[in-house]
Amino acid sequence: MTAANRFFPIDPADEGMWIGLGVSALRIALILLATWIAAKLLHRAIGRLLIERHPERFRLQPRRVQTVGRLLNNTVSYCIYFVAFLLILGEFDISLAPLLAGAGIAGLAIGFGAQSLVKDVISGLFILLEDPFGVGDEVKIGSYKGKVEMIGLRTTRIRSWTGEVHIIPNGQINDVTNYSLHNSLAVVDVEVEGDVNLERAMAVIGETARQLRSDHVVREPEVLGVVAASASSATVRVVAECKPNTHEEVARSLNVLIRRALNELRTLPEG
């Protein structure tokens, strides 16, 4: 017996063995080919799902589309290649039961030890996919309100208008109020003293409000009327539709203009 036969007990004259090896090699080639085709088809489907959607869904963060696409492509590739690896091992008559059992035990242990991390990552993935808010949006998450600075797979970071930075795990994001999706409404309640003619004051308030010049206002301010009244005063409400998250600035400007006009009205004689 030669040295080669001692280490590799293969009989070159065994025709059945060579046929078996050829069939196994053909099966492995088919497995690799099927894996490559499946990966290509799924990657194309993911690309169509993310890229060919309505552009308004990605109005603020088009880079998030690419991030999600790469993440899904990598996940799909890993799953397909893992299945292909197991099938190829089966062609070499390697028992897969101990391998799968070990992987299941390891996965179970990791799952129990990192439940909160898995929850945060899954929630972050759904935030990226569903796009309830984006970077730059003004939002309220729980008791925190501010501008979104970063959205990650595990955490979301927002900065309040006073400068505090809040880092919130994605798994704890249950209720979100987004102030940046639609136009907002600036509401100004003006108190008119009892010694001022109410009809005249409302006319002055309406005329003054319509003089407001702001790029944030999308519809001319209007006076809704008296919303509260007492023996000494009446409250007149003025509203103005403005761009998202600009209602506070518009309300401050209206307050200044209307208060100045009412002060001038008090100094004019009745007529």
C-alpha positions in Angstrom: 0.0 0.0 0.0 1.4 3.3 -1.0 1.6 6.4 1.3 -1.2 8.0 -0.6 -3.5 5.0 0.0 -2.7 4.9 3.7 -3.9 8.5 4.2 -6.6 8.5 1.5 -8.2 5.1 1.2 -9.5 5.6 -2.3 -9.6 2.9 -4.9 -9.1 4.5 -8.3 -10.8 1.6 -9.9 -14.0 2.0 -7.9 -16.4 3.4 -10.5 -19.4 3.7 -8.1 -17.3 5.9 -5.8 -16.4 8.3 -8.6 -20.0 8.5 -9.7 -21.0 9.3 -6.1 -18.4 12.0 -5.9 -19.5 13.5 -9.2 -23.1 13.5 -8.1 -22.2 15.2 -4.8 -20.1 17.8 -6.7 -23.0 18.4 -9.1 -25.4 18.9 -6.1 -23.0 21.3 -4.4 -22.7 23.3 -7.6 -26.5 23.4 -7.9 -26.8 24.5 -4.3 -24.3 27.3 -4.9 -26.1 28.3 -8.1 -29.5 28.3 -6.4 -28.1 30.3 -3.5 -26.7 32.9 -5.8 -30.0 33.2 -7.8 -32.1 33.4 -4.6 -29.8 36.1 -3.2 -30.0 38.2 -6.4 -33.8 37.9 -6.5 -34.3 38.8 -2.9 -31.9 41.8 -3.1 -33.8 43.0 -6.2 -37.1 42.7 -4.3 -35.7 44.6 -1.4 -34.5 47.3 -3.7 -37.9 47.7 -5.3 -39.6 47.7 -2.0 -37.5 50.5 -0.6 -36.5 52.6 -3.6 -39.7 52.5 -5.7 -42.0 53.6 -2.9 -43.7 57.0 -2.8 -40.9 59.7 -2.4 -42.8 61.5 0.3 -42.0 58.6 2.7 -38.3 59.5 2.4 -38.6 63.3 2.2 -36.1 64.0 5.0 -33.6 61.2 5.1 -32.9 59.4 1.8 -29.8 58.0 3.3 -31.9 56.0 5.7 -33.3 54.1 2.7 -29.8 53.0 1.8 -29.1 52.0 5.4 -32.2 49.9 5.6 -31.5 48.4 2.2 -28.0 47.3 3.1 -29.1 46.0 6.5 -31.8 43.8 4.9 -29.5 42.7 2.1 -26.9 41.6 4.6 -29.5 39.8 6.7 -30.9 37.9 3.7 -27.5 37.0 2.5 -26.4 35.6 5.9 -29.6 33.5 6.1 -29.3 32.1 2.6 -25.6 31.3 2.9 -26.1 29.6 6.3 -28.8 27.4 4.8 -26.5 26.6 1.8 -23.7 25.8 4.2 -25.8 23.3 6.0 -26.9 21.7 2.8 -23.3 21.4 1.6 -22.4 19.8 5.0 -25.2 17.3 4.4 -23.6 16.3 1.1 -20.4 15.2 3.0 -22.6 13.0 5.3 -22.0 15.3 8.3 -24.7 15.0 10.9 -26.5 18.3 11.3 -28.5 17.5 14.4 -25.7 18.2 17.0 -24.8 21.4 15.1 -28.4 22.7 15.0 -28.9 21.7 18.7 -25.8 23.6 19.7 -26.8 26.6 17.7 -30.3 26.5 19.2 -28.9 26.4 22.8 -26.5 29.2 22.1 -29.2 31.3 20.5 -31.5 30.7 23.4 -28.9 31.7 25.9 -28.1 34.9 24.0 -31.8 35.7 23.6 -32.4 35.4 27.4 -29.3 37.5 28.1 -30.0 40.3 25.6 -33.8 40.6 25.5 -33.8 44.4 25.9 -31.1 44.8 23.3 -33.0 42.6 20.8 -36.2 44.6 21.6 -34.4 47.9 21.0 -32.9 46.7 17.7 -36.2 45.4 16.4 -38.0 48.6 17.3 -35.2 50.6 15.7 -35.6 48.6 12.5 -39.4 49.2 12.4 -38.8 53.0 13.0 -36.5 53.0 10.0 -38.9 51.1 7.9 -42.2 52.9 8.8 -40.6 56.3 9.1 -42.9 57.8 11.8 -40.3 60.6 12.3 -37.0 61.6 10.9 -33.8 63.5 11.7 -34.7 67.2 12.1 -38.3 66.6 13.1 -39.7 68.2 16.2 -41.2 65.4 18.2 -42.5 64.5 21.7 -41.6 61.0 22.9 -43.1 60.3 26.3 -42.2 63.3 28.5 -39.4 64.5 26.2 -39.9 67.0 23.5 -37.2 68.3 21.1 -35.6 68.0 17.7 -34.4 64.6 16.5 -30.7 64.5 16.1 -30.0 60.8 15.5 -31.9 57.6 14.8 -30.0 54.4 15.3 -30.9 50.8 15.5 -30.7 50.8 19.3 -31.3 54.4 20.5 -32.8 57.7 19.3 -31.3 61.0 20.4 -33.4 64.2 20.7 -32.3 67.7 21.8 -34.8 70.0 23.7 -35.0 73.7 22.9 -33.1 74.5 26.1 -30.1 72.3 25.0 -30.6 69.1 27.0 -29.9 65.9 25.0 -32.1 62.9 25.7 -31.1 59.4 24.5 -34.0 57.1 24.4 -33.8 53.3 23.8 -36.0 52.4 20.8 -37.7 49.7 22.7 -39.1 52.3 25.1 -40.7 54.4 22.3 -44.4 53.8 22.6 -46.1 57.1 21.9 -44.7 59.7 19.5 -46.1 63.1 18.6 -44.6 64.5 15.4 -45.0 68.3 15.0 -43.2 68.5 11.7 -45.5 66.5 9.3 -48.4 68.9 8.8 -49.1 72.6 9.1 -49.6 73.9 12.6 -52.1 76.4 14.0 -51.0 79.5 15.9 -53.7 80.4 18.4 -53.7 83.8 20.1 -56.2 84.7 22.8 -56.4 88.5 23.3 -58.0 90.0 26.4 -60.0 93.1 25.7 -60.8 95.3 28.7 -64.4 96.2 29.5 -63.8 99.9 28.9 -62.9 99.3 25.2 -65.6 98.9 22.6 -65.6 95.2 21.8 -66.8 95.5 18.2 -64.2 98.1 17.4 -61.5 96.1 19.2 -62.3 93.0 17.2 -62.1 95.0 13.9 -58.7 96.4 14.9 -57.5 92.9 16.0 -58.6 91.4 12.7 -57.0 94.2 10.6 -53.8 94.0 12.6 -53.5 90.3 12.3 -53.9 90.4 8.5 -51.0 92.8 8.4 -48.6 90.2 9.7 -45.8 89.5 7.2 -44.2 86.1 7.8 -42.8 83.4 5.5 -44.2 80.9 8.0 -47.9 81.9 7.5 -49.7 79.8 4.8 -53.2 81.2 5.4 -54.3 84.7 6.4 -55.0 85.0 10.1 -58.7 85.3 11.1 -60.6 86.3 14.2 -62.8 83.4 15.4 -64.7 85.6 17.9 -65.2 85.8 21.7 -64.3 82.6 23.4 -64.7 83.8 27.0 -66.3 86.8 28.7 -66.7 88.3 32.1 -67.9 91.6 33.7 -64.5 93.2 33.3 -63.1 91.8 30.0 -63.6 89.6 27.0 -61.2 87.1 25.3 -61.0 87.2 21.6 -59.3 84.3 19.7 -57.2 84.7 16.6 -55.9 81.8 14.6 -53.4 81.5 11.8 -52.3 78.4 9.8 -48.6 78.2 9.4 -45.8 75.9 8.4 -45.0 72.8 10.6 -43.6 73.7 14.0 -43.6 77.4 13.5 -46.9 78.2 15.4 -45.1 79.5 18.5 -43.0 82.0 16.5 -46.1 83.2 14.6 -48.1 83.5 17.8 -45.4 85.6 19.4 -45.4 88.0 16.4 -49.2 88.2 16.5 -49.2 89.0 20.2 -46.8 91.9 19.7 -48.7 93.4 16.8 -52.1 93.0 18.4 -51.0 94.3 21.8 -49.5 97.4 20.2 -52.6 98.1 18.2 -54.9 97.7 21.3 -52.7 100.1 23.2 -53.0 102.6 20.4 -56.8 102.0 20.4 -57.1 102.9 24.1 -55.5 106.2 23.5 -57.9 107.2 20.7 -61.1 108.9 21.4 -64.4 107.0 20.8 -65.9 107.8 17.5 
